[in-house]
Amino acid sequence: MEHKNIVATIYLKNGQAVKSMDDFTPLEDVIELARLYNDNGIDKIIIFDLSDDDEEHEKNIHTIKNINRNVEIKVCAGGNINRLEDIKKFIYAGCIQVIVNGAKQGSMEIAEEASKRFGKDRILVSVENVDFIFKHQDEMRENFHELLVLNTNVLDAIENITDVPYVVNFDTCDYEKIIEVLKRKNTRGIAGNFINDPQTDIMEIKSQLSAAGIKMDNFEPALKWMDFKKNSDGMVPVVVQDYRTDEVLMLAYMNEEAFDTTVNTGRMTYFSRSRNELWTKGMTSGHIQYVKSLTADCDFDTILAKVSQVGVACHTGNPTCFFNEIVKKEYVEKNPLKVLEDVYGIILDRKANPKEGSYTNYLFDKGIDKILKKVGEEATEIVIAAKNPEPEEIKYEISDFLYHMMVLMAEKGVTWEDITQELSQR
């Protein structure tokens, strides 16, 4: 049985998050809001572009692109879709799926074209009544991966017409109704304003739904506290790493209550030996650590936690508690991603702070045509080198190509995160 999803909704107006489809009251920073959803247990984000014209549409597309650069969970988007090109813009902005509006004339024609071009798994449709589904019941399964049902009163009618799975939007948090709907075979998840509220404890909702027999994507630990070897104080040390960079952030300790609280809430919770009390990181400072993974070592006496760190990890204000250098030996960095990011960072710095005599600045000064010419030349050099029996030559040519490609990326505003995200979706 598939997990049921908890889906958050972001409404965009002029590049900013607003309260709802009809209430344009601005909310907090949209990137921070998306990051919160990414970390607090939300399974999927739906974004509605509420733009009225092409200029505002482009502004919202830019915001959606930035959101996708900052989250790992699935992002879907819809709104102001008038042609295939609009769907393509959402997909190129990093959205894994696009939602067409079933109440809008011409939506099925656009959906048919989009499902052929991008695959039906990437196309959804929002519906408020059964008119669209009834009219196009023969084409539904061919063109749509999922429905977004905006009115719970039409669920029975929809199920009588089509077996396309759906996400249901609830006006209020009615647990009895939500549980009944989630137990339906075709229900993939729920959405609603109560889920969008940053103060909502999503992990608590998942716990309650799990207790009611709904299969949710929450933490189900493979180890219990009794499986660990505790120290003399009855605790286990926890090494904490940033899940994106692998930087070691801090060392702390857990007792049984801290371990269970961490698993149940999805927030790193420790036992403070100095204060002799349970301590959820960030409850006073706001520097919360959201759990991404917990792993035991070979002896089951230490836990490695990978977390999404909000703010800084150290009480001194430093990003990490480990900043007092003792000894250091210089070495050549060979981690592939680190090397590529470092070189790309230097290229960006040259673009922002030109340096006299810099070849990189020479390329930027000459413009896009020169950069493209060099990328093409280096690609050709790779082909020639590949035909050469000497294997060393291709190494140098690929390196030259990657450098010029990164100059092109910097010129066009494309990051390594954009590239890796696109590759991960294929």
C-alpha positions in Angstrom: 0.0 0.0 0.0 1.3 3.4 -1.0 2.0 6.1 1.6 -0.6 8.8 1.8 0.7 12.4 1.3 0.4 15.6 3.2 0.4 18.4 0.7 1.2 22.0 1.4 0.0 24.8 -1.0 1.8 28.1 -1.8 -0.1 30.9 -3.6 2.1 33.3 -5.5 1.3 36.9 -6.3 4.0 39.2 -7.7 6.7 36.7 -6.7 5.6 36.6 -3.1 3.6 34.1 -1.1 0.1 35.3 -0.2 -2.6 33.9 2.1 -4.9 32.2 -0.4 -6.4 32.1 -3.9 -8.6 35.1 -3.0 -6.7 36.8 -0.2 -3.5 38.5 -1.4 -2.2 39.4 2.1 1.6 38.8 1.9 3.1 36.0 4.0 6.6 35.5 5.3 9.6 35.0 3.0 8.5 32.4 0.4 11.8 30.6 0.3 11.9 30.2 4.1 8.3 28.9 3.9 9.2 26.4 1.3 12.3 25.3 3.3 10.0 24.8 6.4 7.7 22.6 4.4 10.7 20.7 3.0 11.9 19.9 6.5 8.8 19.6 8.7 7.2 16.5 7.2 5.4 17.8 4.2 5.5 15.3 1.3 4.7 17.6 -1.6 4.2 21.3 -2.4 1.6 22.6 -4.8 2.2 26.2 -6.1 -0.5 28.3 -7.7 0.7 31.1 -9.9 -2.0 33.9 -9.5 -0.5 36.2 -12.1 -2.6 38.4 -14.3 -0.1 39.1 -17.1 3.1 37.8 -18.7 5.4 40.1 -16.6 4.0 38.9 -13.3 3.9 35.3 -14.7 7.7 35.5 -15.3 8.3 36.9 -11.8 6.4 34.0 -10.3 8.3 31.5 -12.5 11.5 33.0 -11.2 10.3 32.5 -7.6 9.3 28.9 -8.4 12.8 28.3 -9.8 14.3 29.6 -6.5 12.0 27.4 -4.5 13.0 24.3 -6.4 16.7 25.2 -5.8 16.0 25.1 -2.0 13.9 22.0 -1.5 14.1 18.2 -2.2 10.5 17.2 -2.0 8.2 17.2 -5.0 6.9 20.5 -6.3 3.9 20.9 -8.6 2.7 24.2 -10.1 -0.2 25.6 -12.0 -1.9 28.8 -12.9 -2.1 31.1 -15.9 -1.6 28.2 -18.3 -2.8 29.2 -21.7 -0.5 27.2 -24.0 2.0 24.3 -23.9 4.8 26.9 -23.5 3.4 27.8 -20.0 3.6 24.1 -18.9 7.2 23.9 -20.3 8.2 27.0 -18.2 7.0 25.3 -15.0 8.9 22.1 -15.8 12.0 24.0 -16.8 11.7 25.9 -13.4 12.2 22.5 -11.7 8.6 21.4 -11.1 8.1 17.6 -11.3 4.5 18.0 -12.2 2.1 20.7 -13.6 -1.5 21.3 -12.8 -4.0 22.5 -15.4 -7.3 24.1 -14.4 -10.3 21.9 -15.3 -12.6 24.9 -15.1 -10.7 26.7 -17.8 -11.7 26.3 -21.4 -9.1 24.5 -23.6 -7.5 22.7 -20.6 -7.9 19.2 -22.1 -6.4 20.2 -25.4 -3.3 21.6 -23.6 -3.2 18.6 -21.3 -3.3 16.1 -24.2 -0.4 18.0 -25.9 1.6 18.2 -22.7 1.1 14.5 -21.8 2.4 13.5 -25.2 5.4 15.9 -24.9 6.4 15.3 -21.3 4.5 12.2 -20.2 1.2 11.9 -18.4 3.0 11.3 -15.0 3.8 15.1 -15.1 0.3 16.4 -15.7 -2.4 16.9 -13.1 -5.8 18.6 -13.2 -7.7 20.6 -10.5 -11.4 20.1 -10.4 -14.2 21.6 -8.2 -17.1 19.7 -9.8 -17.6 16.7 -12.0 -18.3 18.6 -15.2 -14.8 18.4 -16.6 -14.3 14.7 -15.6 -17.7 13.7 -17.0 -17.1 15.5 -20.3 -13.7 13.9 -20.7 -14.0 10.6 -18.9 -12.6 8.6 -21.8 -9.4 10.8 -21.9 -8.8 11.1 -18.1 -6.5 8.1 -17.6 -4.6 8.7 -20.8 -3.7 12.3 -19.9 -3.6 12.7 -16.1 -1.5 11.2 -13.4 -3.6 12.7 -10.6 -6.5 15.0 -9.7 -6.6 17.8 -7.2 -10.1 17.8 -5.9 -11.1 21.2 -4.5 -14.5 20.1 -3.1 -14.9 17.1 -0.9 -18.6 16.9 -1.7 -17.9 15.6 -5.2 -15.7 12.6 -4.3 -18.3 9.9 -4.6 -19.4 11.3 -8.0 -15.8 11.5 -9.2 -15.1 7.9 -8.2 -18.2 6.8 -10.2 -16.7 8.3 -13.3 -12.9 7.7 -13.1 -10.4 5.7 -11.2 -7.6 8.4 -11.6 -6.1 8.9 -8.1 -6.6 12.2 -6.3 -5.4 14.6 -3.6 -8.3 16.2 -1.7 -8.3 19.8 -0.4 -10.0 20.2 3.0 -11.5 23.5 4.2 -11.0 22.6 7.8 -9.1 20.0 9.9 -11.9 17.4 10.4 -9.9 14.3 11.5 -13.0 12.0 11.2 -13.6 13.1 7.6 -9.9 13.1 6.7 -9.4 9.5 8.0 -12.5 8.4 6.1 -11.2 9.9 2.8 -7.6 8.7 3.3 -8.9 5.1 3.7 -10.3 5.3 0.1 -8.2 3.4 -2.4 -7.9 6.3 -4.9 -6.9 8.9 -2.4 -3.2 9.9 -2.6 -3.2 12.7 0.0 -4.8 15.7 1.6 -4.2 19.5 1.3 -5.8 22.5 3.0 -5.1 25.8 4.7 -4.6 24.1 8.1 -1.6 22.2 6.5 -0.2 25.5 5.0 -0.1 27.1 8.5 3.6 27.2 9.5 2.6 26.5 13.1 0.9 23.2 12.2 2.8 20.2 13.6 2.8 18.0 10.5 4.6 15.1 12.2 1.9 15.1 14.9 -0.8 14.9 12.2 1.0 12.0 10.6 1.3 10.3 14.0 -2.4 10.6 14.6 -3.3 9.4 11.1 -0.8 6.4 11.5 -2.5 5.5 14.8 -5.8 5.4 12.8 -4.4 2.9 10.4 -3.4 5.2 7.6 0.0 4.5 6.1 2.0 7.7 6.3 5.6 8.6 5.3 6.9 9.2 8.8 9.7 7.8 10.8 9.5 4.1 11.6 12.8 3.3 13.3 14.5 0.0 12.4 16.2 0.0 15.9 14.7 0.5 19.3 16.3 2.2 22.3 17.0 -1.2 23.8 19.2 -2.1 20.8 21.8 0.5 21.7 24.8 0.1 24.1 24.5 3.0 26.5 27.3 4.8 28.4 27.6 4.8 32.1 25.0 7.6 32.3 22.5 5.5 30.3 22.9 7.7 27.2 24.2 7.5 23.6 26.4 10.2 22.0 25.0 11.7 18.8 27.3 13.2 16.1 25.3 15.7 14.1 26.1 16.5 10.4 24.6 18.9 7.9 22.8 16.7 5.4 23.7 18.8 2.4 27.4 19.5 3.1 28.3 16.7 5.5 29.9 19.3 7.8 30.0 18.1 11.4 27.9 20.5 13.4 27.9 19.3 17.0 28.1 16.4 19.5 25.3 15.8 22.0 23.7 13.0 24.0 20.3 11.2 24.0 18.5 9.3 26.6 15.5 7.1 25.8 13.0 10.0 26.0 15.1 12.2 23.8 15.5 9.3 21.2 11.7 8.7 21.2 10.9 12.4 20.9 13.3 12.8 18.0 11.7 9.9 16.1 8.2 11.0 16.8 8.6 14.7 16.1 11.2 14.8 13.4 13.2 17.4 15.4 16.5 16.6 17.0 16.0 16.3 20.8 18.8 15.7 23.3 19.3 15.3 27.0 21.2 18.3 28.5 23.6 16.9 31.1 24.4 20.4 32.4 20.7 21.3 32.9 19.6 17.8 33.6 16.6 18.1 31.3 15.2 17.2 27.9 16.3 19.7 25.2 14.8 20.1 21.7 17.4 21.9 19.7 16.1 25.4 18.7 13.0 25.6 20.9 14.3 28.9 22.4 16.7 30.1 19.7 14.7 29.1 16.7 17.8 27.1 15.4 15.9 23.9 14.9 17.5 20.7 13.5 15.1 18.7 11.3 15.9 15.0 11.1 16.9 13.7 7.7 18.4 10.4 8.9 19.6 8.6 12.0 22.3 5.8 11.6 23.9 3.7 14.3 27.6 2.8 14.2 29.0 -0.7 14.0 29.0 -1.1 17.8 25.5 0.4 18.3 26.9 2.9 20.8 26.9 6.1 18.7 24.3 7.7 16.5 25.1 9.7 13.4 22.4 12.2 12.7 22.1 14.1 9.4 19.9 17.2 9.8 18.6 20.3 8.1 20.0 23.0 10.3 18.0 26.2 10.7 20.3 29.0 11.6 23.5 28.0 13.4 24.3 24.9 15.4 26.6 26.5 18.0 25.5 28.6 21.0 28.4 31.0 20.2 26.8 32.0 16.9 29.2 29.9 14.8 27.7 27.6 12.1 29.4 24.6 13.8 30.7 23.9 17.2 34.0 22.7 15.7 35.9 25.8 14.9 38.9 25.8 17.3 41.7 24.6 15.0 44.4 22.5 16.6 46.5 21.3 13.7 46.0 21.4 9.9 47.8 19.9 7.0 47.2 21.4 3.5 45.9 18.9 1.0 44.5 18.9 -2.6 40.7 18.6 -2.6 39.6 15.8 -4.8 35.9 15.4 -3.9 34.3 15.8 -7.4 31.3 17.9 -6.4 33.4 20.0 -4.0 35.9 20.7 -6.8 33.2 21.6 -9.3 31.5 23.8 -6.8 34.7 25.6 -5.8 35.6 26.2 -9.5 32.1 27.5 -10.2 32.4 29.7 -7.2 35.6 31.3 -8.5 33.9 31.8 -11.9 31.0 33.6 -10.2 33.4 35.7 -8.2 35.2 36.7 -11.4 31.9 37.7 -12.9 31.0 39.8 -9.9 34.5 41.2 -9.2 36.5 41.4 -12.5 40.2 40.8 -12.3 42.6 42.3 -14.8 44.2 39.7 -17.0 41.7 37.0 -16.1 40.7 34.7 -19.0 37.4 34.2 -17.4 36.7 37.9 -17.4 37.8 38.0 -21.0 35.1 35.5 -21.9 32.4 37.4 -20.0 33.5 40.7 -21.6 33.3 39.1 -25.1 29.8 37.9 -24.4 27.6 34.9 -25.0 28.6 34.2 -28.6 32.3 33.9 -27.6 31.4 31.6 -24.7 29.3 29.4 -27.0 32.1 29.3 -29.6 34.5 28.0 -26.9 32.0 25.4 -25.6 31.6 24.1 -29.1 35.3 24.0 -29.8 36.0 22.2 -26.5 33.3 19.6 -27.3 34.9 19.0 -30.6 38.3 18.5 -28.9 36.7 15.8 -26.7 35.5 14.0 -29.8 39.0 14.2 -31.4 40.7 13.1 -28.2 38.4 10.1 -27.8 39.6 8.8 -31.1 43.2 9.1 -29.9 44.7 5.9 -28.4 46.4 8.0 -25.7 43.9 8.1 -22.8 45.5 11.0 -21.0 44.5 13.5 -23.7 40.8 13.2 -23.1 41.2 14.0 -19.5 42.5 17.4 -20.3 39.9 18.1 -23.0 37.0 17.1 -20.7 38.5 19.4 -18.0 38.6 22.3 -20.5 35.1 21.6 -21.6 33.8 21.6 -18.0 35.4 24.9 -17.3 33.9 26.6 -20.3 30.6 24.9 -19.6 30.6 26.5 -16.1 31.4 29.9 -17.6 28.2 29.4 -19.7 26.3 28.3 -16.6 27.3 31.4 -14.8 26.5 33.6 -17.8 23.0 32.0 -17.9 22.4 31.8 -14.2 22.3 28.0 -14.0 23.7 26.4 -10.8 25.0 22.9 -10.1 22.0 22.5 -7.9 19.8 23.1 -11.0 21.8 20.4 -13.0 21.8 17.8 -10.2 18.1 18.4 -9.6 17.2 17.9 -13.2 19.3 14.7 -13.4 17.7 13.3 -10.2 14.3 13.6 -11.8 15.2 11.6 -14.9 
